[in-house]
Amino acid sequence: MKLLRRPFRYRYDNVVIYLIGINILVFLAQQVFRDRHVTFYLALNPVAILNGWVWQFVTYMFTHGGISHILFNMLALFIFGRHVERQMGSKEFLLFYFSTGILAGVFSFVVYLVTGSYGIFLMGASGAVFAVQLAYAVFFPDSIIYIWGILPLRAPVMVLVFTVLELIFSITGLQSGVAHLTHLAGFAFAWLYFLIRFGANPWNSLVGRR
């Protein structure tokens, strides 16, 4: 347990900007090289994973299905990720980001296998971005977020609202084509990360301050 909780030496390298840059470059490659099937090789597909393309557990996080998809993900990563990275330090943030994103992909892969959804291509940084949003709410529980620029919500309330919406969408099938379970997995693995890595229960921060 001590090894799991050994802290990194703090440094801040603004890696969020680099992550955003890589996402943009991959998205541009998807648009330019459509005939070379960039998405086919990088997005997460259950059959491809079973055939040994395990890199897709990482690369799916850098592919996106359209301009609005990448725009909202990168905007959220920019808004919340910079603060979380500054709080954690860049090395810890990268470990957090990739751990939650990869595990969200693994969880989705298992769900696809169980449900027989072999033709799905999972794309997007949303699993990791949702994890970052949870971390932001834990570190800054009194922060006010303006949804759509007009609706003020405390960061923990924002996370609660997003969680409820994702559950509703998952159960009802509304907004089909969106990986709601991957989003929820991002929240769940972020929660576990705080418990295991920091020995802290996120609930205490989310509800302990008014």
C-alpha positions as CSV (number, residue, x, y, z in Angstrom):
1,M,0.0,0.0,0.0
2,K,2.9,2.4,0.7
3,L,4.2,1.8,-2.8
4,L,0.8,2.6,-4.3
5,R,0.7,5.9,-2.3
6,R,4.3,7.0,-2.9
7,P,4.0,10.6,-4.2
8,F,5.8,11.9,-7.2
9,R,8.1,14.9,-6.9
10,Y,5.9,17.8,-7.7
11,R,6.4,19.7,-10.9
12,Y,4.0,21.5,-13.2
13,D,4.6,21.1,-17.0
14,N,1.2,22.1,-18.3
15,V,0.7,18.7,-19.9
16,V,-3.0,19.4,-20.4
17,I,-2.0,21.6,-23.4
18,Y,0.0,18.7,-24.8
19,L,-2.8,16.3,-24.4
20,I,-5.2,18.7,-26.2
21,G,-2.6,19.1,-29.0
22,I,-2.3,15.4,-29.5
23,N,-6.1,15.0,-29.6
24,I,-6.3,17.7,-32.2
25,L,-3.6,16.2,-34.4
26,V,-5.2,12.7,-34.3
27,F,-8.6,14.3,-35.1
28,L,-7.0,16.1,-38.1
29,A,-5.5,12.8,-39.2
30,Q,-8.9,11.1,-39.0
31,Q,-10.3,13.8,-41.3
32,V,-7.4,13.9,-43.8
33,F,-6.6,10.2,-44.0
34,R,-10.1,8.7,-44.1
35,D,-9.1,6.3,-46.8
36,R,-6.3,4.9,-44.6
37,H,-8.7,4.0,-41.9
38,V,-7.0,5.9,-39.0
39,T,-10.1,5.5,-36.9
40,F,-10.2,1.8,-37.6
41,Y,-6.7,1.3,-36.2
42,L,-7.0,3.7,-33.2
43,A,-10.6,3.6,-32.0
44,L,-11.5,0.7,-29.6
45,N,-13.2,-2.2,-31.2
46,P,-13.9,-5.5,-29.3
47,V,-12.9,-7.7,-32.3
48,A,-9.7,-5.8,-32.9
49,I,-8.8,-6.1,-29.2
50,L,-9.4,-9.8,-29.2
51,N,-7.1,-10.0,-32.2
52,G,-4.3,-8.4,-30.2
53,W,-4.7,-4.7,-31.0
54,V,-4.4,-3.8,-27.3
55,W,-3.0,-0.4,-28.0
56,Q,-6.6,0.7,-28.7
57,F,-7.2,0.8,-24.9
58,V,-5.0,3.9,-25.1
59,T,-5.5,5.3,-28.5
60,Y,-9.3,5.4,-28.4
61,M,-8.9,8.3,-26.0
62,F,-7.4,10.4,-28.7
63,T,-10.0,9.7,-31.5
64,H,-13.3,11.6,-31.9
65,G,-16.4,11.2,-33.9
66,G,-16.9,14.8,-35.0
67,I,-16.1,18.4,-34.4
68,S,-18.6,18.9,-31.6
69,H,-17.3,15.7,-29.9
70,I,-13.7,16.9,-29.7
71,L,-14.7,20.5,-29.0
72,F,-16.7,19.7,-25.9
73,N,-14.1,17.2,-24.6
74,M,-11.2,19.5,-25.2
75,L,-13.0,22.5,-23.7
76,A,-13.8,20.5,-20.5
77,L,-10.2,19.2,-20.4
78,F,-8.9,22.7,-20.7
79,I,-11.2,24.2,-18.1
80,F,-11.0,21.6,-15.5
81,G,-7.7,19.8,-16.3
82,R,-5.4,22.7,-15.8
83,H,-6.6,23.2,-12.3
84,V,-6.5,19.5,-11.5
85,E,-3.0,19.2,-12.9
86,R,-1.8,22.2,-10.9
87,Q,-3.2,20.6,-7.8
88,M,-1.8,17.1,-8.4
89,G,1.3,17.9,-10.3
90,S,1.9,16.9,-13.9
91,K,3.2,13.3,-13.3
92,E,0.3,12.5,-10.9
93,F,-2.1,14.0,-13.4
94,L,-0.8,11.9,-16.3
95,L,-1.1,8.8,-14.2
96,F,-4.6,9.7,-13.1
97,Y,-5.7,10.7,-16.7
98,F,-4.4,7.5,-18.4
99,S,-5.3,5.1,-15.6
100,T,-9.0,6.3,-15.5
101,G,-9.2,6.5,-19.3
102,I,-7.7,3.1,-19.9
103,L,-9.8,1.4,-17.2
104,A,-12.9,3.1,-18.6
105,G,-12.0,1.6,-22.0
106,V,-11.4,-1.9,-20.5
107,F,-14.8,-1.7,-18.7
108,S,-16.5,-0.7,-21.9
109,F,-14.7,-3.6,-23.8
110,V,-16.1,-6.1,-21.2
111,V,-19.6,-4.6,-21.5
112,Y,-19.4,-4.9,-25.3
113,L,-18.3,-8.5,-25.1
114,V,-21.1,-9.4,-22.7
115,T,-23.7,-7.7,-24.7
116,G,-22.4,-8.9,-28.1
117,S,-21.8,-5.4,-29.4
118,Y,-18.8,-6.4,-31.6
119,G,-19.3,-3.7,-34.2
120,I,-18.8,-0.7,-31.9
121,F,-15.9,1.6,-32.3
122,L,-15.4,3.5,-29.0
123,M,-14.0,7.0,-29.5
124,G,-13.3,10.0,-27.3
125,A,-11.5,11.3,-24.2
126,S,-14.8,11.4,-22.3
127,G,-14.0,8.7,-19.8
128,A,-10.8,10.4,-18.7
129,V,-12.4,13.9,-18.9
130,F,-15.3,12.8,-16.7
131,A,-12.7,11.5,-14.2
132,V,-11.0,14.9,-14.3
133,Q,-14.3,16.6,-13.6
134,L,-14.8,14.5,-10.5
135,A,-11.2,15.3,-9.4
136,Y,-12.0,19.0,-9.9
137,A,-15.1,18.8,-7.7
138,V,-13.1,17.0,-5.0
139,F,-10.3,19.5,-5.0
140,F,-12.5,22.6,-5.5
141,P,-15.9,21.8,-3.9
142,D,-16.9,25.4,-3.5
143,S,-16.1,26.3,-7.1
144,I,-19.1,27.6,-9.1
145,I,-19.5,26.3,-12.7
146,Y,-21.8,28.1,-15.1
147,I,-23.5,25.4,-17.3
148,W,-24.1,26.8,-20.8
149,G,-22.6,30.1,-19.4
150,I,-25.8,30.9,-17.4
151,L,-26.7,28.2,-14.9
152,P,-24.5,28.4,-11.8
153,L,-23.8,25.1,-10.0
154,R,-21.3,24.1,-7.4
155,A,-18.8,21.6,-8.8
156,P,-20.0,18.7,-6.7
157,V,-23.6,19.4,-7.8
158,M,-22.4,19.4,-11.4
159,V,-20.9,16.0,-11.0
160,L,-24.1,14.7,-9.4
161,V,-26.2,16.1,-12.2
162,F,-24.0,14.6,-14.8
163,T,-24.0,11.2,-13.0
164,V,-27.8,11.2,-12.8
165,L,-28.1,12.2,-16.5
166,E,-25.7,9.5,-17.6
167,L,-27.6,6.9,-15.6
168,I,-30.9,8.0,-17.1
169,F,-29.5,7.9,-20.6
170,S,-28.0,4.5,-20.1
171,I,-31.2,3.0,-18.8
172,T,-33.6,4.7,-21.2
173,G,-31.5,4.5,-24.3
174,L,-31.8,8.2,-24.9
175,Q,-28.9,9.8,-26.8
176,S,-28.0,6.5,-28.4
177,G,-24.6,6.5,-29.9
178,V,-23.0,8.1,-26.9
179,A,-20.9,5.9,-24.5
180,H,-22.7,6.8,-21.3
181,L,-21.4,3.8,-19.5
182,T,-17.8,4.8,-20.4
183,H,-18.6,8.2,-18.8
184,L,-19.9,6.6,-15.7
185,A,-16.8,4.4,-15.6
186,G,-14.6,7.5,-15.7
187,F,-16.4,8.8,-12.6
188,A,-16.1,5.4,-10.9
189,F,-12.5,4.8,-11.6
190,A,-11.6,8.4,-10.5
191,W,-13.4,7.6,-7.2
192,L,-11.3,4.4,-6.8
193,Y,-8.1,6.3,-7.7
194,F,-8.7,8.7,-4.8
195,L,-9.4,5.9,-2.4
196,I,-6.4,3.8,-3.4
197,R,-3.8,6.4,-4.4
198,F,-4.6,9.1,-1.9
199,G,-6.4,7.2,0.8
200,A,-9.1,9.8,0.6
201,N,-12.9,9.3,0.2
202,P,-14.1,11.8,-2.4
203,W,-17.5,11.8,-0.7
204,N,-16.1,13.7,2.3
205,S,-14.9,16.5,0.0
206,L,-18.0,16.6,-2.1
207,V,-20.4,16.9,0.8
208,G,-18.2,18.1,3.7
209,R,-18.1,21.7,2.6
210,R,-21.0,24.0,2.1
